[in-house]
Amino acid sequence: MRLDKFLKVSRIIKRRTVANEACDAAHISVNGRQAKASYDVKVGDVIEVTFGQRTLKVRVLDVREFTAKADAASLYEVIS
């Protein structure tokens, strides 16, 4: 699954266009490297999202095309 779609489905970022723009602006890295929106997310990847001064680091636990809002948090675990 594409990185921008995963960020939207997991509700880390609310809209796919915003996720795409964050990737273009180099606010998102996967496994320590800057990632494009087209990066193929796999289970075990560590995604780091920078929101201004705050950084969210998560590990991917599951990759699903669709998920209910209540189940979205089960797709990842927060590392820091």
C-alpha positions as CSV (number, residue, x, y, z in Angstrom):
1,M,0.0,0.0,0.0
2,R,1.2,3.5,-0.8
3,L,2.5,5.5,2.1
4,D,0.1,8.4,1.7
5,K,-2.9,6.0,1.6
6,F,-1.6,4.2,4.7
7,L,-1.3,7.4,6.7
8,K,-4.9,8.2,5.7
9,V,-6.4,4.7,6.4
10,S,-4.6,4.6,9.8
11,R,-5.8,8.1,10.5
12,I,-2.4,9.3,11.4
13,I,-3.1,12.1,8.9
14,K,-6.7,12.8,8.2
15,R,-6.6,13.4,4.4
16,R,-4.6,11.7,1.7
17,T,-3.8,15.0,0.0
18,V,-2.3,16.4,3.2
19,A,-0.3,13.2,3.6
20,N,1.0,13.6,0.0
21,E,2.0,17.2,0.6
22,A,3.8,16.2,3.9
23,C,5.8,13.6,1.9
24,D,6.7,16.2,-0.7
25,A,7.8,18.6,2.0
26,A,10.1,15.9,3.5
27,H,8.1,15.7,6.8
28,I,7.8,11.9,6.6
29,S,10.6,9.3,6.8
30,V,10.4,5.6,6.8
31,N,13.2,3.5,8.4
32,G,15.3,6.6,8.8
33,R,15.1,7.7,5.2
34,Q,13.0,10.5,3.6
35,A,10.1,8.8,1.8
36,K,7.9,9.6,-1.2
37,A,4.2,9.2,-1.1
38,S,4.5,6.2,-3.5
39,Y,6.7,4.2,-1.0
40,D,5.2,0.7,-0.5
41,V,4.5,0.3,3.2
42,K,5.3,-3.1,4.7
43,V,4.6,-4.6,8.2
44,G,7.5,-3.7,10.5
45,D,8.4,-0.4,8.9
46,V,9.1,2.5,11.2
47,I,7.4,5.7,10.1
48,E,8.4,9.1,11.5
49,V,6.0,12.0,11.0
50,T,7.1,15.6,11.9
51,F,4.3,18.0,12.9
52,G,6.1,21.3,13.4
53,Q,8.2,20.8,16.6
54,R,6.5,17.5,17.5
55,T,7.6,14.1,16.0
56,L,5.5,11.0,16.0
57,K,7.2,7.7,15.5
58,V,5.1,4.5,14.8
59,R,5.8,0.9,13.8
60,V,3.5,-0.6,11.2
61,L,1.7,-3.7,12.6
62,D,-0.8,-4.4,9.8
63,V,-1.6,-3.1,6.3
64,R,-5.3,-3.0,5.2
65,E,-7.0,-1.2,2.3
66,F,-9.9,-0.2,4.5
67,T,-10.6,0.0,8.2
68,A,-13.2,1.3,10.6
69,K,-12.4,4.4,12.6
70,A,-12.4,2.4,15.8
71,D,-9.9,-0.1,14.4
72,A,-7.5,2.4,12.8
73,A,-5.2,2.5,15.8
74,S,-4.6,-1.3,15.6
75,L,-2.6,-0.8,12.3
76,Y,0.3,0.7,14.2
77,E,2.0,1.1,17.6
78,V,3.4,4.4,18.8
79,I,7.1,4.2,19.6
80,S,7.7,7.8,20.7
